[in-house]
Amino acid sequence: MNVLIIIAFAATAALTAWWLAVARSAATISRLREEMREEVGYWQAESARAKARAAQLEKEVASWSAGCKQGRDDLVTVLPLIIAALERPAGGRAEADEDHPANR
């Protein structure tokens, strides 16, 4: 009889240990899945922020490039006037200025 009681308690202990291991494993898997979901959400949000920043930088680069082109165009337009002003005599007026109606 003692052997049957020992076998019954051993079987009950084994089933209880198995049930506790399964419950703990299920809890661990559930916790890890939740952590995984949080991490995936974090990286998706990070990706969205990076895409938004890339779009913003793309606009800034386009604007900066357009500004540089405008500056180059302005310089090309003004450069002949600067060269002409540097070629004028230091003390006198250019001949074209003497023919101007305001100087008569």
Distance bins in CASP14 RR format, pairs under 12 A and 6 or more apart:
PFRMAT RR
TARGET T0000
AUTHOR 0000-0000-0000
RMODE 2
METHOD distances of the structure
MODEL  1
1 7 0 0 0 0 0 1 0 0 0 0 0
1 8 0 0 0 0 0 1 0 0 0 0 0
2 8 0 0 0 0 0 1 0 0 0 0 0
2 9 0 0 0 0 0 1 0 0 0 0 0
3 9 0 0 0 0 0 1 0 0 0 0 0
3 10 0 0 0 0 0 1 0 0 0 0 0
4 10 0 0 0 0 0 1 0 0 0 0 0
4 11 0 0 0 0 0 1 0 0 0 0 0
5 11 0 0 0 0 0 1 0 0 0 0 0
5 12 0 0 0 0 0 1 0 0 0 0 0
6 12 0 0 0 0 0 1 0 0 0 0 0
6 13 0 0 0 0 0 1 0 0 0 0 0
7 13 0 0 0 0 0 1 0 0 0 0 0
7 14 0 0 0 0 0 1 0 0 0 0 0
8 14 0 0 0 0 0 1 0 0 0 0 0
8 15 0 0 0 0 0 1 0 0 0 0 0
9 15 0 0 0 0 0 1 0 0 0 0 0
9 16 0 0 0 0 0 1 0 0 0 0 0
10 16 0 0 0 0 0 1 0 0 0 0 0
10 17 0 0 0 0 0 1 0 0 0 0 0
11 17 0 0 0 0 0 1 0 0 0 0 0
11 18 0 0 0 0 0 1 0 0 0 0 0
12 18 0 0 0 0 0 1 0 0 0 0 0
12 19 0 0 0 0 0 1 0 0 0 0 0
13 19 0 0 0 0 0 1 0 0 0 0 0
13 20 0 0 0 0 0 1 0 0 0 0 0
14 20 0 0 0 0 0 1 0 0 0 0 0
14 21 0 0 0 0 0 1 0 0 0 0 0
15 21 0 0 0 0 0 1 0 0 0 0 0
15 22 0 0 0 0 0 1 0 0 0 0 0
16 22 0 0 0 0 0 1 0 0 0 0 0
16 23 0 0 0 0 0 1 0 0 0 0 0
17 23 0 0 0 0 0 1 0 0 0 0 0
17 24 0 0 0 0 0 1 0 0 0 0 0
18 24 0 0 0 0 0 1 0 0 0 0 0
18 25 0 0 0 0 0 1 0 0 0 0 0
19 25 0 0 0 0 0 1 0 0 0 0 0
19 26 0 0 0 0 0 1 0 0 0 0 0
20 26 0 0 0 0 0 1 0 0 0 0 0
20 27 0 0 0 0 0 1 0 0 0 0 0
21 27 0 0 0 0 0 1 0 0 0 0 0
21 28 0 0 0 0 0 1 0 0 0 0 0
22 28 0 0 0 0 0 1 0 0 0 0 0
22 29 0 0 0 0 0 1 0 0 0 0 0
23 29 0 0 0 0 0 1 0 0 0 0 0
23 30 0 0 0 0 0 1 0 0 0 0 0
24 30 0 0 0 0 0 1 0 0 0 0 0
24 31 0 0 0 0 0 1 0 0 0 0 0
25 31 0 0 0 0 0 1 0 0 0 0 0
25 32 0 0 0 0 0 1 0 0 0 0 0
26 32 0 0 0 0 0 1 0 0 0 0 0
26 33 0 0 0 0 0 1 0 0 0 0 0
27 33 0 0 0 0 0 1 0 0 0 0 0
27 34 0 0 0 0 0 1 0 0 0 0 0
28 34 0 0 0 0 0 1 0 0 0 0 0
28 35 0 0 0 0 0 1 0 0 0 0 0
29 35 0 0 0 0 0 1 0 0 0 0 0
29 36 0 0 0 0 0 1 0 0 0 0 0
30 36 0 0 0 0 0 1 0 0 0 0 0
30 37 0 0 0 0 0 1 0 0 0 0 0
31 37 0 0 0 0 0 1 0 0 0 0 0
31 38 0 0 0 0 0 1 0 0 0 0 0
32 38 0 0 0 0 0 1 0 0 0 0 0
32 39 0 0 0 0 0 1 0 0 0 0 0
33 39 0 0 0 0 0 1 0 0 0 0 0
33 40 0 0 0 0 0 1 0 0 0 0 0
34 40 0 0 0 0 0 1 0 0 0 0 0
34 41 0 0 0 0 0 1 0 0 0 0 0
35 41 0 0 0 0 0 1 0 0 0 0 0
35 42 0 0 0 0 0 1 0 0 0 0 0
36 42 0 0 0 0 0 1 0 0 0 0 0
36 43 0 0 0 0 0 1 0 0 0 0 0
37 43 0 0 0 0 0 1 0 0 0 0 0
37 44 0 0 0 0 0 1 0 0 0 0 0
38 44 0 0 0 0 0 1 0 0 0 0 0
38 45 0 0 0 0 0 1 0 0 0 0 0
39 45 0 0 0 0 0 1 0 0 0 0 0
39 46 0 0 0 0 0 1 0 0 0 0 0
40 46 0 0 0 0 0 1 0 0 0 0 0
40 47 0 0 0 0 0 1 0 0 0 0 0
41 47 0 0 0 0 1 0 0 0 0 0 0
41 48 0 0 0 0 1 0 0 0 0 0 0
41 49 0 0 0 0 0 1 0 0 0 0 0
42 48 0 0 0 0 0 1 0 0 0 0 0
42 49 0 0 0 0 0 1 0 0 0 0 0
43 49 0 0 0 0 0 1 0 0 0 0 0
43 50 0 0 0 0 0 1 0 0 0 0 0
44 50 0 0 0 0 0 1 0 0 0 0 0
44 51 0 0 0 0 0 1 0 0 0 0 0
45 51 0 0 0 0 0 1 0 0 0 0 0
45 52 0 0 0 0 0 1 0 0 0 0 0
46 52 0 0 0 0 0 1 0 0 0 0 0
46 53 0 0 0 0 0 1 0 0 0 0 0
47 53 0 0 0 0 0 1 0 0 0 0 0
47 54 0 0 0 0 0 1 0 0 0 0 0
48 54 0 0 0 0 0 1 0 0 0 0 0
48 55 0 0 0 0 0 1 0 0 0 0 0
49 55 0 0 0 0 0 1 0 0 0 0 0
49 56 0 0 0 0 0 1 0 0 0 0 0
50 56 0 0 0 0 0 1 0 0 0 0 0
50 57 0 0 0 0 0 1 0 0 0 0 0
51 57 0 0 0 0 0 1 0 0 0 0 0
51 58 0 0 0 0 0 1 0 0 0 0 0
52 58 0 0 0 0 0 1 0 0 0 0 0
52 59 0 0 0 0 0 1 0 0 0 0 0
53 59 0 0 0 0 0 1 0 0 0 0 0
53 60 0 0 0 0 0 1 0 0 0 0 0
54 60 0 0 0 0 0 1 0 0 0 0 0
54 61 0 0 0 0 0 1 0 0 0 0 0
55 61 0 0 0 0 0 1 0 0 0 0 0
55 62 0 0 0 0 0 1 0 0 0 0 0
56 62 0 0 0 0 0 1 0 0 0 0 0
56 63 0 0 0 0 0 1 0 0 0 0 0
57 63 0 0 0 0 0 1 0 0 0 0 0
57 64 0 0 0 0 1 0 0 0 0 0 0
58 64 0 0 0 0 0 1 0 0 0 0 0
58 65 0 0 0 0 0 1 0 0 0 0 0
59 65 0 0 0 0 0 1 0 0 0 0 0
59 66 0 0 0 0 0 1 0 0 0 0 0
60 66 0 0 0 0 0 1 0 0 0 0 0
60 67 0 0 0 0 0 1 0 0 0 0 0
61 67 0 0 0 0 0 1 0 0 0 0 0
61 68 0 0 0 0 0 1 0 0 0 0 0
62 68 0 0 0 0 0 1 0 0 0 0 0
62 69 0 0 0 0 0 1 0 0 0 0 0
63 69 0 0 0 0 0 1 0 0 0 0 0
63 70 0 0 0 0 0 1 0 0 0 0 0
64 70 0 0 0 0 0 1 0 0 0 0 0
64 71 0 0 0 0 0 1 0 0 0 0 0
65 71 0 0 0 0 0 1 0 0 0 0 0
65 72 0 0 0 0 0 1 0 0 0 0 0
66 72 0 0 0 0 0 1 0 0 0 0 0
66 73 0 0 0 0 0 1 0 0 0 0 0
67 73 0 0 0 0 1 0 0 0 0 0 0
67 74 0 0 0 0 1 0 0 0 0 0 0
67 75 0 0 0 0 0 1 0 0 0 0 0
68 74 0 0 0 0 0 1 0 0 0 0 0
68 75 0 0 0 0 0 1 0 0 0 0 0
69 75 0 0 0 0 0 1 0 0 0 0 0
69 76 0 0 0 0 0 1 0 0 0 0 0
70 76 0 0 0 0 0 1 0 0 0 0 0
70 77 0 0 0 0 0 1 0 0 0 0 0
71 77 0 0 0 0 1 0 0 0 0 0 0
71 78 0 0 0 0 1 0 0 0 0 0 0
71 79 0 0 0 0 0 1 0 0 0 0 0
72 78 0 0 0 0 0 1 0 0 0 0 0
72 79 0 0 0 0 0 1 0 0 0 0 0
73 79 0 0 0 0 0 1 0 0 0 0 0
74 81 0 0 0 0 0 1 0 0 0 0 0
74 82 0 0 0 0 0 1 0 0 0 0 0
75 81 0 0 0 0 0 1 0 0 0 0 0
75 82 0 0 0 0 1 0 0 0 0 0 0
75 83 0 0 0 0 0 1 0 0 0 0 0
76 82 0 0 0 0 0 1 0 0 0 0 0
76 83 0 0 0 0 0 1 0 0 0 0 0
78 84 0 0 0 0 0 1 0 0 0 0 0
78 85 0 0 0 0 0 1 0 0 0 0 0
79 85 0 0 0 0 0 1 0 0 0 0 0
79 86 0 0 0 0 0 1 0 0 0 0 0
80 86 0 0 0 0 0 1 0 0 0 0 0
80 87 0 0 0 0 0 1 0 0 0 0 0
81 87 0 0 0 0 0 1 0 0 0 0 0
81 88 0 0 0 0 0 1 0 0 0 0 0
82 88 0 0 0 0 0 1 0 0 0 0 0
84 94 0 0 0 0 1 0 0 0 0 0 0
84 96 0 0 0 0 1 0 0 0 0 0 0
84 97 0 0 0 0 0 1 0 0 0 0 0
85 93 0 0 0 0 0 1 0 0 0 0 0
85 94 0 0 0 0 1 0 0 0 0 0 0
85 97 0 0 0 0 0 1 0 0 0 0 0
86 94 0 0 0 0 0 1 0 0 0 0 0
87 94 0 0 0 0 1 0 0 0 0 0 0
88 94 1 0 1 0 0 0 0 0 0 0 0
88 95 0 0 0 0 0 1 0 0 0 0 0
88 96 0 0 0 0 1 0 0 0 0 0 0
88 97 0 0 0 0 1 0 0 0 0 0 0
89 95 0 0 0 0 0 1 0 0 0 0 0
89 97 0 0 0 0 0 1 0 0 0 0 0
91 97 0 0 0 0 0 1 0 0 0 0 0
92 98 0 0 0 0 1 0 0 0 0 0 0
93 99 0 0 0 0 0 1 0 0 0 0 0
93 100 0 0 0 0 1 0 0 0 0 0 0
93 102 0 0 0 0 0 1 0 0 0 0 0
93 103 1 0 0 1 0 0 0 0 0 0 0
94 100 0 0 0 0 1 0 0 0 0 0 0
94 103 0 0 0 0 0 1 0 0 0 0 0
95 103 0 0 0 0 0 1 0 0 0 0 0
96 103 0 0 0 0 0 1 0 0 0 0 0
97 103 1 0 0 1 0 0 0 0 0 0 0
97 104 0 0 0 0 0 1 0 0 0 0 0
98 104 0 0 0 0 1 0 0 0 0 0 0
END
